[in-house]
């Protein structure tokens, strides 16, 4: 458990779910960002 504040604890399950969601968000494909990056390289 992770201590949040004086009356709230984060359970191991909640921590695992939050980490999993953060990892999925980090590696999610972003087509607009990829397109902007492609144009930036194309016209650089």
N, C-alpha and C positions, 0 to 999 in steps of 0.2 A: 504494500500500500504506500502511496505517496501522500505526504502531508500537504494539503492545500492551504488551509487556514485553521482557525481555532475550532471550527465545527464541521469541516468537510474533508472527507478522505476520498481518494481515487482508488477504486478497486483494480485489481490486476486485470480483470476482464475488460473494464472500461479503458484502461491504459493500452491494452493490446489492440482494442478496436480503434482507438484514436491514432495509434501509431500506424496501423494498417491503412486507415483512411488517408493519413498524411503521405504515406509511401505511394498509394495509388494516385493521389492528386499530383504528386511530384512527377511521376512517370506517365501521366495521362497525355495523349497526343493532342496537341493544340494546333489545328490547321491554320488559323490566322497568324499565330506567332511564327509558324514554319514558313508561311508565305512571305511575311515581312522579312524574315531572315534571308530567304532566297533572293528577294528583290534587292536587299541591302548588299548581298554578295555579288549579284549580277551587275549592279551599277556602281560598284566601288572601284 
